[in-house]
């Protein structure tokens, strides 16, 4: 009888430990924002976008930030710092900004702001304002820009012939996804292994 009770207490301890680990864990949130608009004026000396970026050229920027890879703060309307990437596409060509520092946040004026890189070298910066923005940087969105001058940005690609442009975003779509919690799987695996070991030893006793 004492052997059964000992195994029971061991199993109960494992279950409690597992539940505590799960309750303390945080699922990460992936924020994907698609910015579309037109170039106000630019140059493409580095031939990253086919050799020219005249005014009116359509562009899109797809930025991805993961709260598990970066640092999320709930202060104000929220921000994610670090771990971000963005792909700028124009004229059938694309360039990936995978640079630090990177951030996706609401600024003090209520704009959604994207930034990656170093303004003295390669960087991408965009801001967007519209009515009906979500109350959190982790909120979904599908909005047109409020008006001319409210949703603008710039980028520069340095080295080997530089490229850059002033850009105006006309629309922003933000989707939100939550990743699972694979980190809990090793905990359950360890619990099962421990339980099997105890049962095996008890069986031999």
C-alpha positions as CSV (number, residue, x, y, z in Angstrom):
1,X,0.0,0.0,0.0
2,X,2.9,2.4,0.9
3,X,4.4,1.8,-2.6
4,X,1.1,2.8,-4.3
5,X,0.9,5.9,-2.2
6,X,4.5,6.9,-3.0
7,X,3.9,6.5,-6.7
8,X,0.7,8.5,-6.4
9,X,2.4,11.4,-4.6
10,X,5.1,11.4,-7.3
11,X,2.6,11.6,-10.1
12,X,0.7,14.3,-8.3
13,X,3.9,16.3,-7.9
14,X,4.6,16.0,-11.6
15,X,1.1,17.1,-12.6
16,X,1.3,20.1,-10.4
17,X,4.7,21.1,-11.7
18,X,3.5,20.7,-15.3
19,X,0.4,22.8,-14.7
20,X,2.6,25.5,-13.1
21,X,4.9,25.6,-16.0
22,X,2.1,25.9,-18.5
23,X,0.3,28.7,-16.6
24,X,3.6,30.6,-16.4
25,X,4.4,30.2,-20.1
26,X,3.4,32.8,-22.7
27,X,2.4,32.0,-26.3
28,X,4.1,34.4,-28.7
29,X,2.2,36.6,-31.1
30,X,3.2,37.2,-34.7
31,X,2.2,40.5,-36.2
32,X,2.3,40.7,-40.0
33,X,1.7,44.1,-41.5
34,X,1.3,44.7,-45.3
35,X,1.9,48.4,-46.3
36,X,1.0,49.3,-49.9
37,X,1.4,52.6,-51.7
38,X,3.5,54.6,-54.2
39,X,7.0,56.1,-54.4
40,X,7.1,59.9,-54.1
41,X,10.5,60.1,-55.6
42,X,13.6,57.9,-55.5
43,X,16.8,56.5,-57.0
44,X,18.1,53.0,-57.7
45,X,21.8,53.3,-58.2
46,X,22.2,49.8,-56.6
47,X,19.8,48.3,-59.1
48,X,17.8,46.6,-56.4
49,X,14.5,47.4,-58.1
50,X,15.3,47.3,-61.8
51,X,17.4,50.5,-62.0
52,X,14.8,53.2,-61.4
53,X,12.2,54.3,-58.8
54,X,10.3,57.2,-60.4
55,X,7.4,58.9,-58.7
56,X,4.2,56.8,-58.9
57,X,6.0,53.5,-58.7
58,X,3.8,51.0,-56.7
59,X,5.4,49.4,-53.7
60,X,4.6,47.0,-50.9
61,X,6.2,46.4,-47.6
62,X,5.6,43.2,-45.6
63,X,6.8,43.5,-42.0
64,X,6.8,40.6,-39.5
65,X,7.4,41.0,-35.8
66,X,7.2,38.1,-33.2
67,X,6.8,38.9,-29.5
68,X,8.8,35.6,-28.9
69,X,11.8,36.9,-30.9
70,X,11.6,40.5,-29.8
71,X,10.6,42.3,-26.6
72,X,7.0,43.2,-26.2
73,X,5.9,46.1,-23.9
74,X,2.3,46.8,-23.1
75,X,3.0,50.4,-22.1
76,X,0.7,52.8,-23.8
77,X,-0.7,51.0,-26.9
78,X,2.2,48.6,-27.0
79,X,5.4,48.1,-28.8
80,X,7.7,45.3,-30.1
81,X,11.4,45.9,-30.1
82,X,13.8,43.6,-31.9
83,X,13.5,40.5,-34.0
84,X,11.7,42.2,-36.9
85,X,12.1,41.9,-40.6
86,X,10.5,43.6,-43.6
87,X,10.5,42.9,-47.3
88,X,10.2,45.9,-49.7
89,X,8.9,45.0,-53.2
90,X,8.8,47.3,-56.3
91,X,9.0,46.8,-60.0
92,X,9.0,43.0,-59.6
93,X,12.1,43.1,-57.3
94,X,12.4,42.7,-53.5
95,X,14.8,43.6,-50.8
96,X,14.8,42.2,-47.3
97,X,15.5,44.5,-44.3
98,X,16.7,42.1,-41.5
99,X,18.4,44.7,-39.4
100,X,18.6,45.9,-35.8
101,X,17.5,48.0,-34.2
102,X,13.9,47.2,-35.3
103,X,10.6,48.2,-33.8
104,X,6.9,48.2,-34.5
105,X,4.9,50.4,-32.2
106,X,2.4,53.3,-31.7
107,X,4.3,56.6,-31.4
108,X,3.4,59.5,-29.2
109,X,1.1,61.0,-32.0
110,X,-0.9,57.8,-32.4
111,X,0.7,56.6,-35.6
112,X,1.7,53.0,-36.2
113,X,5.4,53.2,-36.8
114,X,7.8,50.7,-38.4
115,X,11.6,51.1,-38.2
116,X,14.5,48.9,-39.1
117,X,18.2,49.6,-39.4
118,X,20.5,52.6,-39.0
119,X,19.7,56.0,-40.6
120,X,23.4,56.5,-41.4
121,X,23.4,53.3,-43.5
122,X,20.6,50.9,-44.6
123,X,17.2,51.5,-43.0
124,X,13.4,51.5,-43.6
125,X,11.0,53.8,-41.8
126,X,7.2,54.0,-42.2
127,X,4.4,55.7,-40.3
128,X,0.6,55.2,-40.7
129,X,-2.4,57.0,-39.4
130,X,-6.1,56.3,-40.0
131,X,-9.3,56.5,-38.2
132,X,-10.4,53.5,-36.2
133,X,-6.9,52.2,-35.4
134,X,-6.9,49.3,-32.8
135,X,-6.2,50.1,-29.2
136,X,-3.2,47.8,-29.2
137,X,-0.2,47.1,-31.4
138,X,-1.3,43.5,-31.3
139,X,-4.6,44.3,-32.9
140,X,-5.7,43.4,-36.5
141,X,-6.3,46.2,-39.0
142,X,-7.5,46.9,-42.5
143,X,-7.6,50.6,-43.2
144,X,-6.9,53.2,-45.8
145,X,-4.6,56.1,-44.9
146,X,-6.3,59.1,-43.4
147,X,-5.0,61.4,-46.1
148,X,-2.0,62.8,-47.9
149,X,1.0,63.3,-45.6
150,X,-0.3,61.1,-42.8
151,X,1.3,57.8,-44.0
152,X,4.8,58.4,-45.3
153,X,8.2,57.0,-44.9
154,X,11.6,56.6,-46.4
155,X,14.3,53.9,-47.0
156,X,17.9,53.7,-48.1
157,X,20.0,50.8,-49.1
158,X,23.7,51.5,-48.8
159,X,26.8,49.9,-50.3
160,X,27.6,48.9,-53.9
161,X,25.6,51.7,-55.3
162,X,22.9,53.1,-53.1
163,X,19.1,53.0,-53.6
164,X,16.5,55.0,-51.7
165,X,13.1,56.8,-51.9
166,X,10.5,58.7,-50.1
167,X,7.3,56.6,-50.1
168,X,3.6,57.1,-49.3
169,X,1.5,54.3,-47.9
170,X,-2.1,54.3,-48.9
171,X,-3.3,51.2,-47.2
172,X,-2.3,49.0,-44.2
173,X,-3.4,45.5,-43.4
174,X,-2.4,43.8,-40.2
175,X,-3.0,40.2,-39.3
176,X,-2.3,38.5,-36.0
177,X,-1.4,34.9,-35.3
178,X,-0.5,33.1,-32.1
179,X,2.1,30.4,-32.0
180,X,1.6,27.2,-30.0
181,X,3.6,26.4,-26.8
182,X,6.1,23.7,-27.9
183,X,8.2,24.4,-24.9
184,X,5.7,22.5,-22.7
185,X,6.3,19.2,-24.6
186,X,9.7,18.5,-23.0
187,X,8.1,19.0,-19.6
188,X,5.5,16.3,-20.3
189,X,8.2,14.1,-21.8
190,X,10.3,14.4,-18.7
191,X,7.3,13.7,-16.5
192,X,6.4,10.5,-18.4
193,X,10.0,9.4,-18.3
194,X,10.2,9.9,-14.6
195,X,7.0,8.1,-14.0
196,X,8.1,5.1,-16.1
197,X,11.4,5.0,-14.1
198,X,9.6,5.0,-10.8
199,X,7.1,2.3,-11.9
200,X,10.0,0.2,-13.2
201,X,11.9,0.4,-10.0
202,X,8.8,-0.3,-7.9
203,X,8.1,-3.3,-10.0
204,X,11.6,-4.7,-9.3
205,X,11.4,-4.1,-5.5
